[in-house]
Amino acid sequence: MLDAAVEYAAHQGISDLSLRQLAAALGTSHRMLVYHFGSKEALLVAVVREVEARQRQFLADLDGDVPPEELGRRLWDRLADPAMWPYEKLFFEIYSQALRSRPHTAELLDGIVESWVAPIADLNVRNGVPPADARATARLSVAVTRGLLLDLLATGDQEGVRAAMERFLVLYRGGTVPG
């Protein structure tokens, strides 16, 4: 049911979405959705968490003998793919609601940064970043990636945003990114 909700919410948007509409689209009742998730907002938080978990799994699956710069490039290629834009728009939509303390969305903020910082910091350490710098550098990576995604979604400037990410990856590789 969650996978179907991810697909529906990402492609249809949520601004005017009612729980009854979502339930009908998923082939269930609104009462079942409330039973499983508690509210529309809680369901949408679960949807965003699922999308984020899929992205972190993609990163984990890439980890191995791939140099960090190439790993970052592959993750960026996935995130910047227009097929991913509906999911990213959904992420930013729910994220902004959580920042405004909209009921049932604030819990999204729990771990929304740390869930990325921790695995990237571990990856940094394995790739020679001093442990004292690994977390700050990981946080910077998350912030740059999210900022460039927001830029991409707002402008559609794939070439310009890609060039910015490439520049960041070069700085990151060269160790000139402040940690």
Backbone as CSV, one residue per row, in Angstrom:
resi,resn,N_x,N_y,N_z,CA_x,CA_y,CA_z,C_x,C_y,C_z
1,MET,0.831,-1.182,0.000,0.000,0.000,0.000,0.885,1.259,0.000
2,LEU,1.999,1.200,0.766,2.875,2.365,0.832,3.516,2.643,-0.530
3,ASP,3.920,1.595,-1.232,4.513,1.798,-2.560,3.522,2.472,-3.507
4,ALA,2.285,2.046,-3.465,1.261,2.659,-4.320,1.026,4.110,-3.918
5,ALA,1.061,4.379,-2.623,0.876,5.759,-2.149,2.041,6.635,-2.584
6,VAL,3.256,6.088,-2.576,4.431,6.831,-3.047,4.215,7.246,-4.492
7,GLU,3.847,6.302,-5.322,3.673,6.590,-6.744,2.553,7.600,-6.983
8,TYR,1.441,7.400,-6.307,0.309,8.298,-6.512,0.643,9.721,-6.057
9,ALA,1.160,9.856,-4.848,1.441,11.185,-4.309,2.506,11.903,-5.129
10,ALA,3.507,11.173,-5.565,4.583,11.800,-6.347,4.080,12.308,-7.688
11,HIS,3.204,11.577,-8.309,2.771,11.946,-9.662,1.518,12.813,-9.697
12,GLN,0.724,12.773,-8.631,-0.503,13.568,-8.617,-0.374,14.830,-7.753
13,GLY,0.640,14.846,-6.881,0.766,15.973,-5.968,-0.151,15.784,-4.776
14,ILE,-0.014,16.671,-3.805,-0.795,16.496,-2.578,-1.558,17.739,-2.162
15,SER,-1.350,18.844,-2.844,-1.939,20.093,-2.357,-3.450,20.017,-2.209
16,ASP,-4.128,19.400,-3.129,-5.589,19.307,-3.058,-6.066,17.881,-2.801
17,LEU,-5.177,17.051,-2.357,-5.477,15.641,-2.185,-6.228,15.395,-0.879
18,SER,-7.347,14.701,-0.986,-8.060,14.290,0.227,-7.728,12.828,0.502
19,LEU,-7.913,12.438,1.734,-7.655,11.048,2.107,-8.599,10.112,1.360
20,ARG,-9.811,10.546,1.134,-10.777,9.719,0.394,-10.321,9.536,-1.057
21,GLN,-9.813,10.603,-1.685,-9.316,10.492,-3.063,-8.139,9.528,-3.125
22,LEU,-7.229,9.678,-2.189,-6.064,8.813,-2.155,-6.485,7.362,-1.942
23,ALA,-7.395,7.143,-1.016,-7.873,5.786,-0.747,-8.508,5.175,-1.987
24,ALA,-9.340,5.936,-2.679,-9.980,5.430,-3.898,-8.925,5.071,-4.943
25,ALA,-7.923,5.924,-5.093,-6.866,5.661,-6.076,-6.057,4.422,-5.711
26,LEU,-5.950,4.148,-4.420,-5.171,2.992,-3.966,-6.010,1.723,-3.854
27,GLY,-7.312,1.861,-4.088,-8.185,0.690,-4.020,-8.480,0.244,-2.594
28,THR,-8.555,1.197,-1.698,-8.864,0.885,-0.308,-9.825,1.947,0.219
29,SER,-10.066,1.942,1.505,-10.949,2.949,2.092,-10.119,3.947,2.901
30,HIS,-10.695,5.113,3.103,-9.988,6.111,3.899,-9.809,5.623,5.336
31,ARG,-10.746,4.805,5.806,-10.639,4.264,7.166,-9.428,3.339,7.305
32,MET,-9.135,2.586,6.265,-7.958,1.715,6.307,-6.678,2.547,6.333
33,LEU,-6.673,3.633,5.577,-5.496,4.499,5.588,-5.307,5.134,6.967
34,VAL,-6.398,5.573,7.565,-6.319,6.143,8.912,-5.852,5.074,9.899
35,TYR,-6.364,3.865,9.747,-5.967,2.767,10.637,-4.457,2.531,10.545
36,HIS,-3.930,2.482,9.334,-2.508,2.170,9.134,-1.584,3.351,9.401
37,PHE,-2.043,4.567,9.099,-1.130,5.713,9.155,-1.557,6.804,10.133
38,GLY,-2.821,6.838,10.527,-3.285,7.824,11.494,-3.908,9.065,10.892
39,SER,-3.351,9.544,9.792,-3.873,10.742,9.141,-3.269,10.852,7.746
40,LYS,-3.804,11.746,6.942,-3.244,11.993,5.613,-1.809,12.478,5.733
41,GLU,-1.583,13.404,6.657,-0.245,13.968,6.817,0.754,12.904,7.253
42,ALA,0.349,12.031,8.177,1.236,10.961,8.631,1.539,9.987,7.492
43,LEU,0.563,9.734,6.638,0.794,8.893,5.464,1.814,9.557,4.543
44,LEU,1.679,10.862,4.348,2.602,11.559,3.467,4.016,11.589,4.046
45,VAL,4.127,11.687,5.364,5.444,11.587,5.998,6.026,10.199,5.737
46,ALA,5.202,9.170,5.855,5.664,7.805,5.575,6.102,7.677,4.120
47,VAL,5.392,8.329,3.221,5.749,8.306,1.806,7.128,8.934,1.607
48,VAL,7.346,10.101,2.196,8.641,10.780,2.033,9.757,9.954,2.661
49,ARG,9.505,9.390,3.817,10.530,8.540,4.455,10.875,7.339,3.575
50,GLU,9.887,6.779,2.922,10.130,5.642,2.035,10.986,6.053,0.836
51,VAL,10.672,7.186,0.249,11.462,7.673,-0.888,12.894,7.934,-0.441
52,GLU,13.061,8.561,0.699,14.403,8.826,1.226,15.148,7.506,1.484
53,ALA,14.465,6.526,2.042,15.095,5.225,2.307,15.556,4.579,0.996
54,ARG,14.771,4.696,-0.040,15.162,4.148,-1.347,16.423,4.830,-1.867
55,GLN,16.519,6.150,-1.669,17.703,6.882,-2.147,18.941,6.474,-1.340
56,ARG,18.785,6.335,-0.036,19.926,5.903,0.787,20.344,4.489,0.420
57,GLN,19.384,3.635,0.089,19.719,2.272,-0.327,20.476,2.287,-1.642
58,PHE,20.078,3.159,-2.553,20.801,3.310,-3.821,22.255,3.684,-3.536
59,LEU,22.476,4.638,-2.633,23.830,5.041,-2.260,24.583,3.871,-1.647
60,ALA,23.954,3.144,-0.743,24.605,1.994,-0.099,24.962,0.925,-1.123
61,ASP,24.104,0.712,-2.104,24.374,-0.280,-3.136,25.550,0.123,-4.020
62,LEU,25.779,1.413,-4.164,26.909,1.904,-4.963,28.232,1.775,-4.220
63,ASP,28.176,1.864,-2.912,29.388,1.882,-2.101,30.200,0.617,-2.361
64,GLY,31.476,0.779,-2.360,32.367,-0.347,-2.593,33.670,0.162,-3.153
65,ASP,33.986,-0.290,-4.350,35.244,0.104,-4.969,35.115,1.370,-5.810
66,VAL,33.986,2.024,-5.726,33.762,3.240,-6.511,34.406,4.421,-5.780
67,PRO,35.258,5.191,-6.468,35.842,6.371,-5.814,34.740,7.332,-5.364
68,PRO,34.973,8.068,-4.274,33.933,8.946,-3.720,33.369,9.939,-4.733
69,GLU,34.207,10.515,-5.568,33.719,11.480,-6.548,32.751,10.815,-7.525
70,GLU,33.084,9.599,-7.959,32.200,8.884,-8.875,30.917,8.456,-8.174
71,LEU,31.028,8.076,-6.925,29.843,7.717,-6.147,28.907,8.918,-6.061
72,GLY,29.461,10.094,-5.776,28.658,11.313,-5.724,28.032,11.637,-7.065
73,ARG,28.784,11.421,-8.118,28.268,11.696,-9.467,27.110,10.753,-9.803
74,ARG,27.260,9.489,-9.467,26.186,8.519,-9.761,24.929,8.817,-8.957
75,LEU,25.117,9.182,-7.686,23.948,9.544,-6.881,23.294,10.790,-7.464
76,TRP,24.105,11.774,-7.834,23.544,12.992,-8.422,22.801,12.676,-9.719
77,ASP,23.380,11.828,-10.563,22.711,11.463,-11.819,21.329,10.879,-11.550
78,ARG,21.241,10.072,-10.523,19.932,9.494,-10.169,18.983,10.586,-9.680
79,LEU,19.457,11.417,-8.770,18.600,12.452,-8.197,18.172,13.489,-9.232
80,ALA,19.059,13.797,-10.177,18.777,14.832,-11.170,17.982,14.316,-12.364
81,ASP,17.740,13.034,-12.412,16.960,12.450,-13.502,15.530,12.999,-13.451
82,PRO,15.031,13.550,-14.541,13.660,14.090,-14.529,12.605,13.098,-14.041
83,ALA,12.874,11.807,-14.177,11.923,10.813,-13.670,11.808,10.875,-12.144
84,MET,12.821,11.422,-11.481,12.808,11.531,-10.019,12.175,12.829,-9.534
85,TRP,11.984,13.795,-10.405,11.487,15.099,-9.993,10.164,15.048,-9.233
86,PRO,9.202,14.218,-9.621,7.956,14.188,-8.832,8.190,13.798,-7.378
87,TYR,9.124,12.873,-7.138,9.421,12.439,-5.773,10.112,13.558,-4.991
88,GLU,10.989,14.270,-5.671,11.712,15.357,-5.015,10.793,16.540,-4.729
89,LYS,9.880,16.823,-5.644,8.896,17.875,-5.377,8.053,17.501,-4.158
90,LEU,7.659,16.264,-4.079,6.899,15.784,-2.923,7.726,15.950,-1.645
91,PHE,9.001,15.575,-1.703,9.883,15.728,-0.552,9.893,17.176,-0.067
92,PHE,10.144,18.103,-0.974,10.227,19.502,-0.571,8.877,20.046,-0.104
93,GLU,7.803,19.558,-0.685,6.466,20.001,-0.267,6.182,19.576,1.177
94,ILE,6.446,18.325,1.488,6.200,17.834,2.850,7.219,18.430,3.820
95,TYR,8.457,18.576,3.378,9.511,19.171,4.211,9.115,20.590,4.622
96,SER,8.594,21.361,3.684,8.192,22.734,4.017,7.005,22.742,4.979
97,GLN,6.099,21.800,4.827,4.986,21.708,5.781,5.499,21.365,7.172
98,ALA,6.484,20.473,7.240,7.056,20.101,8.534,7.766,21.292,9.171
99,LEU,8.459,22.082,8.366,9.145,23.268,8.890,8.149,24.292,9.433
100,ARG,6.942,24.288,8.912,5.874,25.184,9.385,5.074,24.555,10.519
101,SER,5.516,23.397,10.990,4.875,22.672,12.100,3.435,22.302,11.789
102,ARG,3.172,21.991,10.528,1.834,21.532,10.174,1.575,20.223,10.913
103,PRO,0.394,20.081,11.488,0.117,18.880,12.274,0.466,17.593,11.530
104,HIS,1.064,16.681,12.258,1.409,15.338,11.791,2.568,15.313,10.794
105,THR,3.167,16.455,10.485,4.310,16.436,9.567,5.619,16.720,10.287
106,ALA,5.560,17.326,11.461,6.779,17.713,12.171,7.693,16.526,12.433
107,GLU,7.124,15.338,12.586,7.954,14.160,12.838,8.889,13.851,11.671
108,LEU,8.582,14.374,10.498,9.481,14.178,9.360,10.858,14.758,9.659
109,LEU,10.913,15.817,10.431,12.176,16.475,10.719,13.112,15.608,11.557
110,ASP,12.536,14.653,12.295,13.365,13.746,13.097,14.211,12.887,12.168
111,GLY,15.488,13.167,12.135,16.405,12.366,11.345,16.509,12.738,9.885
112,ILE,15.827,13.789,9.437,15.812,14.115,8.007,17.201,14.493,7.488
113,VAL,18.037,15.012,8.344,19.418,15.311,7.968,20.331,14.181,8.431
114,GLU,20.190,13.790,9.674,21.084,12.772,10.250,21.029,11.443,9.492
115,SER,19.876,11.089,8.952,19.762,9.820,8.233,20.667,9.792,7.002
116,TRP,21.060,10.953,6.517,22.028,11.049,5.414,23.434,11.324,5.926
117,VAL,23.554,12.167,6.949,24.878,12.548,7.444,25.645,11.327,7.939
118,ALA,25.014,10.478,8.724,25.710,9.331,9.312,26.335,8.420,8.248
119,PRO,25.577,7.942,7.255,26.226,7.050,6.283,27.263,7.759,5.407
120,ILE,27.041,9.028,5.103,28.018,9.750,4.286,29.284,10.019,5.101
121,ALA,29.133,10.316,6.389,30.309,10.507,7.248,31.118,9.212,7.330
122,ASP,30.438,8.083,7.467,31.144,6.791,7.478,31.889,6.573,6.167
123,LEU,31.241,6.887,5.083,31.871,6.767,3.769,33.087,7.700,3.681
124,ASN,32.935,8.914,4.192,34.052,9.867,4.189,35.266,9.302,4.921
125,VAL,35.033,8.758,6.105,36.137,8.211,6.900,36.808,7.070,6.150
126,ARG,36.010,6.184,5.554,36.583,5.060,4.793,37.396,5.549,3.598
127,ASN,37.112,6.766,3.150,37.817,7.297,1.987,38.847,8.367,2.352
128,GLY,39.274,8.351,3.613,40.404,9.172,3.997,40.105,10.548,4.567
129,VAL,38.854,10.916,4.721,38.537,12.196,5.356,38.811,12.031,6.852
130,PRO,39.553,12.946,7.447,39.807,12.825,8.886,38.493,12.732,9.660
131,PRO,38.422,11.814,10.621,37.183,11.640,11.384,36.650,12.947,11.970
132,ALA,37.528,13.854,12.360,37.087,15.124,12.930,36.340,15.983,11.905
133,ASP,36.588,15.758,10.628,35.956,16.539,9.559,34.820,15.798,8.851
134,ALA,34.716,14.506,9.075,33.816,13.664,8.276,32.348,14.065,8.399
135,ARG,31.883,14.363,9.610,30.460,14.705,9.793,30.129,16.059,9.195
136,ALA,30.981,17.051,9.436,30.708,18.383,8.883,30.745,18.346,7.358
137,THR,31.667,17.589,6.814,31.752,17.466,5.361,30.530,16.738,4.815
138,ALA,30.077,15.725,5.527,28.867,15.004,5.119,27.656,15.925,5.155
139,ARG,27.539,16.724,6.210,26.412,17.660,6.314,26.449,18.671,5.176
140,LEU,27.634,19.138,4.851,27.778,20.058,3.728,27.329,19.386,2.428
141,SER,27.678,18.134,2.254,27.266,17.389,1.056,25.747,17.297,0.959
142,VAL,25.110,17.003,2.075,23.641,16.919,2.096,23.045,18.276,1.745
143,ALA,23.574,19.329,2.345,23.040,20.677,2.098,23.240,21.100,0.648
144,VAL,24.414,20.844,0.093,24.674,21.208,-1.302,23.753,20.424,-2.228
145,THR,23.622,19.143,-1.987,22.774,18.308,-2.843,21.323,18.769,-2.789
146,ARG,20.809,18.996,-1.589,19.418,19.451,-1.473,19.235,20.828,-2.086
147,GLY,20.191,21.699,-1.877,20.101,23.032,-2.464,20.115,22.985,-3.982
148,LEU,20.985,22.162,-4.539,21.040,22.050,-6.000,19.793,21.366,-6.552
149,LEU,19.238,20.426,-5.807,17.971,19.818,-6.242,16.856,20.851,-6.265
150,LEU,16.798,21.674,-5.249,15.784,22.724,-5.208,15.984,23.692,-6.373
151,ASP,17.214,24.053,-6.649,17.556,24.905,-7.787,17.080,24.249,-9.090
152,LEU,17.382,22.972,-9.244,16.999,22.245,-10.453,15.484,22.216,-10.631
153,LEU,14.771,21.930,-9.564,13.313,21.868,-9.647,12.709,23.236,-9.925
154,ALA,13.326,24.289,-9.389,12.799,25.645,-9.585,13.115,26.196,-10.967
155,THR,14.295,25.857,-11.492,14.731,26.470,-12.751,14.698,25.532,-13.942
156,GLY,14.822,24.244,-13.686,14.927,23.287,-14.786,16.262,23.369,-15.511
157,ASP,17.200,24.136,-14.982,18.501,24.345,-15.622,19.425,23.162,-15.351
158,GLN,19.206,22.082,-16.073,19.985,20.874,-15.848,21.477,21.094,-16.078
159,GLU,21.821,21.813,-17.115,23.230,22.044,-17.442,23.925,22.868,-16.350
160,GLY,23.312,23.957,-15.940,23.909,24.815,-14.925,24.032,24.130,-13.579
161,VAL,23.017,23.387,-13.198,23.038,22.709,-11.913,24.037,21.556,-11.950
162,ARG,24.102,20.863,-13.061,25.085,19.772,-13.205,26.502,20.330,-13.089
163,ALA,26.759,21.471,-13.720,28.082,22.095,-13.639,28.411,22.461,-12.195
164,ALA,27.433,22.955,-11.454,27.648,23.296,-10.048,27.965,22.048,-9.225
165,MET,27.245,20.963,-9.478,27.525,19.725,-8.752,28.907,19.195,-9.119
166,GLU,29.264,19.253,-10.380,30.604,18.811,-10.791,31.678,19.619,-10.074
167,ARG,31.465,20.929,-9.977,32.427,21.779,-9.277,32.517,21.381,-7.812
168,PHE,31.392,21.123,-7.184,31.394,20.682,-5.793,32.150,19.370,-5.648
169,LEU,31.931,18.418,-6.547,32.609,17.131,-6.458,34.120,17.279,-6.600
170,VAL,34.560,18.186,-7.464,35.994,18.441,-7.615,36.563,19.027,-6.319
171,LEU,35.852,19.984,-5.745,36.292,20.565,-4.473,36.309,19.512,-3.367
172,TYR,35.309,18.689,-3.347,35.181,17.638,-2.347,36.352,16.666,-2.460
173,ARG,36.631,16.238,-3.682,37.726,15.297,-3.937,39.064,15.904,-3.537
174,GLY,39.235,17.176,-3.858,40.502,17.827,-3.582,40.714,18.193,-2.129
175,GLY,39.704,17.972,-1.321,39.834,18.270,0.096,39.759,19.755,0.421
176,THR,39.307,20.561,-0.548,39.232,21.990,-0.286,37.864,22.398,0.219
177,VAL,36.955,21.433,0.332,35.655,21.739,0.906,35.857,21.869,2.408
178,PRO,35.451,22.990,2.979,35.662,23.148,4.429,34.948,22.072,5.211
179,GLY,35.565,21.565,6.245,34.988,20.476,7.020,34.613,20.831,8.366
